[in-house]
Amino acid sequence: MLAGMSLGTELKRFSKGAMPRIAILTIVLMPLLYGAMYLWVFWNPFDEVAKVPVAIVNQDRPVEANGQELNAGKQVRDELLASGELDLHATDAKEAAAGLASGKYYFTIEIPKDFSSSIASATTDDPHKAQIQFTFNDANNYLAGIIGQTAASRVTQALNDNIGERAVDQVLVGLTSAGKGLKKAADGSQQLADGLKQADDGAQQLAAGSNELATNMVTARDGSAQLADGTTQLATGINAATTPLLSLLTTVDSSGIKPSQYAADAAAISSDLSDVLGVIGAAGAGQSQAEQAVSQVIAGLRNSADPNARALANALAPVKQFLQTQGLNAATTAKVDRLAKQSNTLAAQLGDRNSSLRSTLAMLESGELTGKVVELRNGADQLQAGAAQLHDGLIQLSDGSNRLAAGADQLAQGTPQLLDGADQLATGLADGVKQIPDFGDDEQRQKTAANLSQPVALSSYTHNPAPTFGTGFAPFFLPLAMFIGAIIIWMMLKPLQSRPVIGGLGGLRSVLASYWPGVLISVAQVVVMFVVAHFAVGLDAVHPLGMLGFMLLVSATFLALIQMFNAVLGPAVGRVVSLAFLMVQIVASGGIYPVETTAKPAQWFHPFDPMSYAVTGLRQLISGGVDSRLWVAVGVLAAIAVVSLAISAWAARRNRQYTMVQLFPPIQV
């Protein structure tokens, strides 16, 4: 079993001379080119995005929003330049396009002219999203475009977080202001409803009062008609009465009236009337006696039996009647007496300068009375004209009051509907105020804006995380390096030595005589690659010892598998098949992309691919989360190694007898 470890084994050929030793060292270090070096070069390229040259072009034009200037394009450009996430170069559109075409820039970021206006449109009647144009050129580098798209997503998300929060904050500010205004409107609508209640009461009273006014105006109109007729009659009567008076006053004014003369004349008349009264008194006494005598004579004659005497009495009756009526009787004397007294009074008034009669005569003397009479006539005429105008005005006022009454009735009918509408408005506004949220202070409003702008937050948890790109791809690159290392080992060593086979050594011992030297080299490959990856590159596995042991198993399995290809098919064909099998393993292992995303043949071969089990086992040992899949991988790889060694042993027994194909192989490599 240990014959392969003796000095007479295959390794003895590489123990002498510098070149053989360099060859062994090269074989040991070769997997580093595919394993550790790949991991180191591509350890974490996404964290180096800041080194990717990108052009940024700002063509945005500032706009005015909410009374302030909004220059969102400049703000976004400055924030991106300050973020350091990309190697940004601020240029114009022409230079950016030329740089993208020449490969100077891997992609470009263009802020369009309407960027600020689009952001400000959130509070307008035409809200629309702001856009940022990313332009890629896969002719420069395809993966650079993929990285650029990832960066574009991150930039867009950051802008949405920032600008979206501010846009929503503006909306909330407007909503808060609207809420305050709506609160005032609700209070005002309630006051309006209360006022309309009073207005309705007033409208009912106005309707009743206007109807009463219309009725009273009809009465006033009829009264004004009577007043107009009366003033007409009054003016006519005054004109008729004052016309002779004016003629007399005109005559008197022309003759001249002296109140002092009237006083002297009145005194003389009074004296004369006194004398006349005395004479009338004496005459009256005699006339009375004659009348009595005639009465006695008539009475005696009527008592006589002589008819002639009675006829004489009848003839004297007219004399008696004359003496009673035409003579100076008591009535006449009384009249003369009153006339004398009146003349005395007139004389006294005319003699008194302060008497009303003297004042009247003074007015008559000065002509003022004539003016007063004229004023009286003019006033009567004006009164007549005014009464006529009053009547006309009352007619119009009566018509207007009727229209007022009709309108007031309509108003009284409409105000209840208006009151109902105001009550509904007040109720609706009050309910609306209750539905408007209260955002509290500025901090609470800004917090609400942040939540509304990004209502869904990404909450993720990764089990057994791979912190870097290299960590995630190490389970694929390491088996790849070990398979290539096994191919190189069997290029330098003979997969199946001829001497043990020809010497009659057992098939398995003949296989192990070549296998164990290869295992020793593969162990050196694995140890060197593990040390460099762990300590130099920084591959910090969760189970480092388990990783090392599993890598030894994988390397031993690949070594046995490739030895089998060479033992069964011969070195030349075996090497070609090994390389072809490597390509099949790479596409079917699921080491780069999930196997479900690959072509159907790769999916079919995946369960039979040894590298797929190597990738699965290393993933669990590097990132953690060891489960039954690791033990399945260990079992499958161990079984493959055992089966491969068994097939190689069968091939060794078969090769004890040389054939022409073995002596002269058709293909030599």
C-alpha atoms as one frame of an Amber mdcrd trajectory, in Angstrom:
protein
   0.000   0.000   0.000   2.857   2.377   0.872   4.966   1.398  -2.147   4.030
   4.716  -3.753   5.843   6.553  -0.978   9.187   4.895  -1.486  12.136   6.522
  -3.223  11.580   4.304  -6.166   8.274   5.970  -6.906   7.406   8.606  -9.511
   8.557  11.455  -7.246  12.162  10.199  -7.428  12.409  11.629 -10.946  11.878
  15.167  -9.564  14.331  14.884  -6.675  17.420  15.676  -8.685  18.272  18.836
 -10.581  16.889  22.376 -10.363  14.372  22.202 -13.209  12.482  19.156 -11.879
  12.219  20.812  -8.501  11.042  24.037 -10.124   8.494  21.970 -12.033   7.163
  20.456  -8.794   7.027  23.903  -7.212   5.189  25.237 -10.254   2.653  22.435
 -10.035   2.102  23.226  -6.343   1.645  26.948  -6.993  -0.376  26.659 -10.225
  -3.828  26.448  -8.503  -3.109  29.833  -6.910  -3.565  31.399 -10.353  -7.126
  30.076 -10.522  -7.998  30.124  -6.889  -6.322  32.707  -4.662  -5.375  35.109
  -7.451  -8.896  35.148  -8.906 -10.296  35.751  -5.449  -7.833  38.541  -4.820
  -8.410  40.275  -8.155 -12.211  40.044  -7.959 -12.471  40.155  -4.182 -15.024
  42.995  -3.967 -15.379  44.900  -7.273 -18.714  46.486  -6.282 -17.017  48.387
  -3.488 -14.696  49.907  -6.050 -17.471  51.554  -8.054 -16.106  54.931  -6.935
 -13.209  54.320  -9.315 -15.446  53.962 -12.371 -15.229  57.202 -14.450 -18.700
  58.610 -15.108 -19.785  61.882 -16.732 -22.600  63.924 -15.185 -24.381  66.638
 -17.168 -26.740  69.137 -15.543 -29.093  70.864 -17.997 -31.768  71.669 -15.443
 -33.340  75.119 -15.317 -34.392  76.501 -11.905 -38.074  77.242 -11.301 -40.074
  79.003  -8.609 -42.036  76.784  -6.234 -44.008  77.971  -3.206 -42.494  81.424
  -3.510 -38.903  80.112  -3.483 -36.402  79.230  -6.185 -36.011  75.489  -6.749
 -32.736  74.414  -8.394 -33.012  70.670  -7.912 -30.635  69.774 -10.738 -27.712
  71.650  -9.216 -28.516  70.243  -5.805 -28.588  66.653  -7.126 -25.364  67.142
  -9.057 -23.590  68.599  -6.016 -24.851  65.805  -3.778 -23.694  63.125  -6.222
 -20.286  64.748  -6.594 -19.926  64.966  -2.819 -21.130  61.399  -2.206 -17.993
  59.786  -3.676 -19.988  56.765  -4.864 -18.772  57.231  -8.432 -15.816  58.878
 -10.096 -18.052  61.649 -11.425 -16.875  64.321 -13.840 -19.126  67.349 -14.374
 -19.165  68.075 -18.118 -21.479  69.314 -20.828 -23.603  67.086 -23.050 -21.208
  67.176 -26.020 -18.135  66.170 -24.028 -20.091  63.459 -22.171 -21.280  61.892
 -25.440 -17.752  61.961 -26.904 -16.289  60.449 -23.729 -18.875  57.657 -23.689
 -18.165  56.832 -27.334 -14.386  56.798 -26.826 -14.455  54.784 -23.601 -13.287
  57.669 -21.428 -16.508  57.314 -19.446 -18.256  53.987 -18.837 -21.655  55.675
 -18.666 -23.184  59.142 -18.380 -25.780  60.711 -16.061 -27.856  63.522 -17.558
 -30.193  65.766 -15.545 -32.758  67.119 -18.074 -33.968  70.690 -18.419 -37.352
  70.052 -16.787 -35.994  68.271 -13.711 -36.859  71.068 -11.226 -40.223  71.777
 -12.852 -41.082  68.074 -12.718 -40.274  67.946  -9.011 -42.322  71.102  -8.400
 -45.249  69.562 -10.320 -46.108  67.405  -7.290 -48.308  70.221  -5.958 -49.740
  71.324  -9.330 -52.612  70.175 -11.528 -50.206  68.200 -13.733 -47.983  66.112
 -11.440 -45.379  63.976 -13.184 -42.168  62.261 -12.227 -38.751  63.780 -12.654
 -36.337  61.702 -14.718 -32.571  61.234 -14.769 -31.118  59.777 -17.953 -28.421
  57.069 -17.610 -26.681  56.189 -20.891 -24.497  53.075 -21.195 -22.178  51.713
 -23.881 -21.638  47.963 -23.639 -18.901  48.239 -26.251 -16.726  49.717 -23.529
 -17.393  47.045 -20.908 -20.509  44.968 -20.360 -19.997  44.476 -16.636 -19.349
  48.193 -16.280 -22.859  48.699 -17.608 -24.197  46.192 -15.068 -22.347  48.015
 -12.309 -23.683  51.306 -13.694 -27.244  50.016 -13.604 -26.746  48.978  -9.997
 -25.354  52.439  -9.257 -28.295  53.984 -11.116 -30.702  52.099  -8.887 -28.855
  53.270  -5.786 -28.759  56.883  -7.029 -32.445  56.800  -7.932 -33.329  55.359
  -4.553 -31.266  58.008  -2.776 -32.910  60.776  -4.817 -36.356  59.363  -4.130
 -35.575  59.248  -0.433 -34.358  62.845  -0.433 -36.442  64.671  -3.026 -39.519
  62.527  -2.487 -39.468  63.373   1.207 -39.225  67.074   0.442 -41.995  66.882
  -2.158 -44.303  65.097   0.257 -43.327  67.594   2.946 -44.482  70.412   0.655
 -47.757  68.587   0.145 -48.146  68.134   3.888 -47.381  71.818   4.459 -50.095
  72.676   1.967 -52.417  70.145   3.563 -51.721  71.611   6.994 -52.434  75.098
   5.679 -55.531  73.782   3.955 -56.587  72.158   7.225 -56.215  75.440   9.060
 -58.117  77.215   6.314 -60.760  74.513   6.362 -61.026  74.904  10.136 -61.568
  78.627   9.661 -64.017  77.865   6.879 -65.879  75.468   9.184 -66.044  78.120
  11.893 -67.118  80.688   9.325 -69.740  78.359   7.884 -71.161  77.863  11.360
 -71.274  81.611  11.820 -72.836  81.805   8.370 -75.486  79.294   9.419 -76.193
  81.279  12.577 -76.333  84.495  10.578 -78.625  82.910   8.015 -80.899  81.809
  10.846 -81.163  85.425  11.887 -81.473  86.420   8.221 -84.310  83.931   7.821
 -86.093  85.416  10.820 -85.487  88.877   9.402 -86.700  87.771   5.963 -89.939
  86.497   7.464 -90.368  89.772   9.325 -89.437  91.699   6.170 -92.044  89.776
   4.181 -94.718  90.524   6.777 -93.619  94.148   7.104 -93.373  94.665   3.361
 -96.901  93.326   2.867 -98.144  95.683   5.588 -96.154  98.499   3.994 -97.709
  97.781   0.608-101.179  97.922   2.171-100.394 101.158   3.994 -98.861 102.641
   0.885-102.140 102.049  -0.951-103.889 103.934   1.849-101.279 106.684   1.684
-101.650 106.843  -2.091-105.426 107.272  -1.806-104.926 109.873   0.938-102.429
 111.738  -1.192-105.025 111.859  -3.987-107.498 113.438  -1.589-104.783 115.778
  -0.332-104.007 116.802  -3.905-107.709 117.509  -4.532-107.952 119.476  -1.258
-104.884 121.551  -1.981-106.279 122.293  -5.424-109.515 123.503  -3.889-107.571
 125.427  -1.243-105.409 127.114  -3.848-108.507 127.933  -5.923-110.315 129.344
  -2.860-107.337 131.363  -1.734-106.897 132.771  -5.229-110.600 133.593  -5.400
-110.557 135.184  -1.929-107.364 137.112  -2.331-108.005 138.469  -5.811-110.463
 141.209  -4.584-108.279 141.733  -1.548-105.258 142.275  -3.715-107.262 144.747
  -5.846-108.363 146.590  -2.716-104.873 146.541  -1.246-103.532 147.843  -4.515
-106.072 150.672  -4.425-105.368 151.410  -0.803-101.640 151.393  -1.490-102.174
 153.851  -4.303-104.351 156.229  -2.137-102.089 155.993   0.860-103.295 155.027
   4.334-102.316 156.891   7.466-103.077 155.042  10.720-102.805 158.344  12.704
-105.517 159.912  10.580-107.705 156.863  11.096-107.303 157.280  14.843-108.420
 160.947  14.752-111.329 160.134  12.441-112.363 157.239  14.649-112.329 159.559
  17.708-114.465 162.164  15.921-116.911 159.496  14.745-117.144 158.180  18.282
-117.961 161.668  19.593-120.564 162.271  16.924-122.143 158.902  17.593-122.438
 159.841  21.272-124.312 163.006  20.326-126.525 161.098  17.949-127.208 158.595
  20.648-128.428 161.393  22.944-130.745 162.812  20.307-131.960 159.326  19.458
-132.566 158.769  23.125-134.756 161.865  23.461-136.539 161.127  20.243-136.980
 157.591  21.218-138.656 158.564  24.456-141.194 160.686  22.602-141.745 158.044
  19.970-142.471 155.570  22.690-145.053 157.799  24.253-146.762 158.342  20.859
-146.795 154.646  20.216-148.405 154.046  23.575-151.033 156.729  22.908-151.862
 155.307  19.504-152.126 151.864  21.057-154.595 153.163  23.633-156.657 154.886
  20.919-156.727 151.733  18.815-157.760 149.669  21.816-160.584 152.065  22.681
-161.884 152.221  19.141-161.966 148.457  18.913-164.011 148.244  22.064-166.624
 150.638  20.568-169.822 149.273  19.240-169.770 151.652  16.388-168.450 149.876
  13.265-166.898 153.060  12.061-164.849 153.299  15.204-163.601 149.761  14.726
-162.757 150.549  11.134-160.762 153.549  12.314-158.904 151.317  14.786-157.874
 149.072  11.907-156.745 152.099   9.954-154.508 153.209  12.843-152.842 149.775
  13.170-150.212 150.511  10.438-149.280 153.690  12.281-148.666 151.659  15.391
-146.626 149.130  13.365-144.514 151.922  11.893-143.806 153.327  15.260-142.682
 149.942  16.488-140.457 148.988  13.468-139.444 152.138  11.651-139.186 154.487
  14.391-136.524 154.962  16.943-137.340 151.995  19.068-135.245 150.313  21.732
-133.529 148.008  19.218-132.432 150.957  17.140-131.214 152.708  20.183-129.308
 149.612  21.256-127.663 149.348  17.838-126.663 152.968  17.942-125.303 152.402
  21.423-123.233 149.403  20.288-121.968 151.382  17.338-120.844 154.091  19.677
-119.042 151.652  21.901-117.354 149.988  18.896-116.301 153.352  17.603-114.799
 154.107  20.978-112.924 150.780  20.940-111.761 151.406  17.388-110.603 154.847
  18.385-108.725 153.371  21.357-107.014 150.689  19.195-106.111 153.184  16.538
-104.721 155.465  19.192-102.585 152.629  20.721 -99.368 152.160  18.744 -98.899
 148.584  20.086-102.370 147.306  19.198-102.840 144.570  16.587-105.121 146.809
  14.526-102.477 149.521  14.475 -99.894 146.853  13.423-102.205 145.658  10.662
-102.758 149.162   9.420 -98.986 149.687   9.561 -98.479 146.630   7.388-101.196
 147.947   5.080 -99.509 151.341   4.996 -96.079 149.792   4.187 -97.459 147.403
   1.561 -96.185 144.353   3.519 -99.692 142.962   3.782 -99.900 142.841   0.037
 -96.637 140.820  -0.009 -97.999 138.440   2.613-101.160 137.916   0.589 -99.036
 137.234  -2.492 -96.903 134.806  -0.489-100.117 133.146   0.691-101.278 132.738
  -2.904 -97.853 131.441  -4.009 -97.660 129.087  -1.047-101.083 127.728  -1.866
 -99.979 127.163  -5.464 -96.746 125.463  -4.304 -98.753 123.369  -1.860-100.980
 122.313  -4.695 -97.988 121.393  -6.917 -96.235 119.584  -4.044 -99.365 117.639
  -3.222 -99.572 116.578  -6.864 -95.895 115.479  -6.840 -96.466 113.720  -3.537
 -99.353 111.850  -5.055 -97.269 110.826  -8.097 -94.407 109.742  -5.825 -96.749
 107.771  -3.610 -98.104 106.017  -6.684 -94.543 104.948  -7.610 -93.778 104.132
  -4.004 -96.920 102.038  -3.786 -95.911 100.114  -6.911 -92.399  99.661  -5.479
 -93.771  98.489  -2.161 -95.844  95.903  -3.996 -92.727  94.693  -5.811 -90.851
  94.782  -2.496 -93.549  92.688  -0.903 -93.366  90.156  -3.762 -89.534  90.005
  -3.530 -89.660  89.751   0.248 -92.048  86.829  -0.079 -89.620  85.102  -2.467
 -86.753  85.881  -0.104 -88.724  84.469   2.809 -89.313  81.307   0.777 -85.629
  81.001  -0.222 -83.934  81.724   3.098 -85.046  78.403   4.681 -83.405  76.530
   1.778 -80.312  78.687   2.141 -80.314  77.973   5.864 -80.524  74.228   5.219
 -77.627  74.473   2.771 -75.552  76.459   5.264 -76.236  73.851   7.949 -75.139
  71.080   5.574 -72.038  73.080   4.637 -71.157  73.661   8.280 -71.682  69.973
   9.080 -69.657  68.821   6.071 -66.783  71.182   6.800 -66.751  70.121  10.442
 -66.596  66.471   9.392 -63.850  67.325   6.890 -61.807  69.058   9.578 -62.023
  65.926  11.719 -60.709  63.811   8.840 -57.644  66.002   8.214 -54.764  64.569
  10.265 -52.862  66.751  12.670 -49.170  66.522  11.867 -48.103  68.327  15.030
 -44.806  70.173  14.885 -42.277  70.352  12.039 -40.424  67.268  13.243 -43.580
  65.172  13.241 -44.551  66.497   9.797 -41.119  65.709   8.359 -41.258  62.227
   9.854 -44.674  61.712   8.282 -43.349  62.998   4.944 -40.481  60.497   5.107
 -42.909  57.654   5.754 -45.264  58.729   2.970 -42.492  59.237   0.421 -41.160
  55.743   1.153 -44.115  53.854   2.646 -42.383  50.477   2.346 -38.971  50.027
   3.920 -36.728  47.210   2.853 -36.097  44.919   5.772 -33.877  42.017   4.847
 -31.882  39.458   6.708 -29.343  37.194   5.092 -28.592  33.893   6.683 -24.938
  32.933   6.484 -23.985  36.125   4.592 -21.084  36.344   2.167 -19.737  39.831
   2.884 -17.797  40.246  -0.367 -17.922  39.246  -4.007 -14.825  37.070  -3.518
 -16.351  35.300  -0.536 -19.432  34.481  -2.567 -17.450  33.090  -5.506 -14.716
  31.291  -3.534 -16.742  28.032  -3.425 -16.584  28.020  -7.226 -13.035  29.263
  -7.880 -11.397  26.937  -5.348 -12.771  23.648  -6.836 -11.953  25.004 -10.291
  -8.351  25.625  -9.198  -8.115  22.183  -7.606  -9.419  20.431 -10.751  -6.931
  22.329 -12.920  -4.216  21.515 -10.378  -5.110  17.811 -10.660  -4.913  17.995
 -14.467  -1.462  19.600 -14.227  -0.321  16.959 -11.713  -1.169  14.135 -14.146
   0.572  16.073 -16.886   3.780  15.930 -14.900   3.276  12.509 -13.298   2.304
   9.269 -14.977  -1.305   8.446 -14.126  -0.475   4.745 -14.205   3.155   3.561
 -13.888   4.193   0.725 -16.114   6.677  -0.995 -13.817   4.199  -1.993 -11.069
   1.731  -3.172 -13.669   4.253  -5.235 -15.612   5.841  -6.481 -12.366   2.558
  -8.208 -11.542   1.650  -5.872  -8.691  -2.028  -5.838  -7.868  -4.235  -3.406
  -9.770  -5.092  -1.247  -6.753  -1.490  -1.171  -5.552  -0.374  -0.250  -9.047
  -2.890   2.641  -9.055  -1.875   3.796  -5.590   1.784   3.751  -6.594   0.956
   6.663  -8.902  -1.949   8.105  -6.884  -0.097   8.734  -3.606   2.630  10.927
  -5.136  -0.139  12.958  -6.765  -1.976  13.198  -3.445   1.138  14.563  -1.774
   1.424  17.282  -4.421  -2.330  18.038  -4.259  -2.094  18.370  -0.473   0.702
  20.893  -0.960  -1.486  22.714  -3.506  -4.453  22.815  -1.133  -2.428  23.908
   1.890  -0.666  26.692  -0.006  -3.945  27.894  -1.584  -5.768  27.792   1.760
  -3.013  29.721   3.560  -2.861  32.423   0.877  -6.657  32.732   0.592  -7.193
  32.845   4.336  -4.315  34.994   5.505  -3.354  37.034   2.439  -6.627  37.508
   0.516  -8.836  37.607   3.625 -11.165  34.664   3.076 -12.460  34.251   6.611
 -14.345  30.950   6.608 -16.821  30.119   9.359 -15.314  26.610   9.619 -11.683
  27.012   8.459 -10.461  23.547   9.521 -13.480  21.903   8.013 -12.886  23.921
   4.854  -9.292  22.708   4.693 -10.281  19.077   5.211 -13.068  19.282   2.638
 -10.679  20.901   0.114  -8.312  17.936   0.618 -11.209  15.563  -0.077 -12.200
  17.499  -3.206  -8.628  17.549  -4.484  -8.191  13.821  -3.823 -11.481  13.095
  -5.591 -10.578  15.163  -8.658  -7.145  13.549  -8.701  -8.699  10.051  -8.670
 -11.264  11.052 -11.311  -8.681  12.418 -13.745  -6.391   9.411 -13.078  -9.298
   7.197 -14.065  -9.760   9.089 -17.371  -6.062   8.684 -18.130  -5.913   5.000
 -17.052  -8.957   3.970 -19.064  -8.545   6.187 -22.130  -4.828   6.656 -22.191
  -2.872   9.804 -21.313  -3.589  11.674 -24.545  -7.321  11.055 -24.756  -7.631
  11.208 -20.958  -6.248  14.738 -20.848  -8.633  15.907 -23.576 -11.579  14.285
 -21.816 -10.493  15.858 -18.520 -10.494  19.328 -20.078 -13.881  18.717 -21.699
 -15.281  17.356 -18.454 -13.993  20.508 -16.713 -16.048  22.699 -19.042 -19.145
  20.604 -18.424 -18.631  20.808 -14.666 -18.214  24.579 -14.759 -21.551  25.214
 -16.524 -23.475  22.628 -14.483 -22.040  23.266 -11.032 -24.224  26.302 -10.185
 -21.155  28.063  -8.866 -21.801  31.366 -10.675 -25.526  31.496 -11.398 -28.345
  29.461  -9.872 -28.588  26.255 -11.845 -32.288  26.929 -12.481 -31.276  29.912
 -14.633 -28.977  27.874 -16.876 -29.792  25.812 -19.980 -31.696  22.550 -19.668
 -28.668  20.254 -20.367 -26.779  21.927 -17.532 -29.758  21.413 -15.232 -29.946
  17.726 -16.211 -26.255  17.118 -15.557 -26.137  19.140 -12.317 -27.020  16.222
  -9.956 -24.210  14.126 -11.498 -21.575  16.886 -11.516 -18.835  16.288  -8.909
 -17.980  19.989  -8.866 -21.557  20.891  -7.887 -21.106  18.916  -4.652 -17.723
  20.559  -4.087 -19.312  24.011  -4.500 -22.188  23.149  -2.140 -19.883  21.826
   0.591 -17.498  24.797   0.431 -20.408  27.281   0.567 -21.629  25.837   3.842
 -18.130  25.646   5.346 -17.146  29.184   4.249 -20.430  31.059   4.909 -21.913
  28.770   7.572 -25.235  27.023   7.822 -23.937  23.458   7.713 -26.700  20.916
   7.128 -27.191  17.509   5.521 -26.079  18.800   2.129 -22.487  18.947   3.389
 -22.551  15.306   4.420 -24.186  14.340   1.153 -21.387  16.176  -0.666 -18.746
  14.391   1.450 -20.354  11.035   0.772 -20.738  11.625  -2.974 -17.159  12.889
  -3.397 -15.745  10.010  -1.361 -17.788   7.545  -3.416 -16.551   9.107  -6.641
 -12.966   8.804  -5.421 -13.425   5.142  -4.459 -15.211   4.277  -7.700 -12.571
   6.129  -9.739  -9.757   4.237  -7.985 -11.584   0.945  -8.542 -11.999   1.658
 -12.255  -8.346   2.683 -12.454  -7.394  -0.640 -10.775  -9.437  -2.522 -13.369
  -7.645  -0.594 -16.110  -4.275  -1.481 -14.517  -5.061  -5.205 -14.615  -6.237
  -4.837 -18.203  -2.970  -3.113 -19.108  -0.746  -6.002 -17.940  -0.782  -7.248
 -21.505   0.493  -4.718 -24.007  -1.441  -4.114 -27.152  -0.510  -2.359 -30.369
  -2.616   0.603 -29.322  -0.590   0.902 -26.155   2.689   0.518 -27.968   1.710
   2.859 -30.770  -1.101   5.145 -29.482  -3.030   6.874 -32.292  -3.022  10.145
 -30.382  -0.085  11.533 -28.466  -0.031  14.674 -26.357
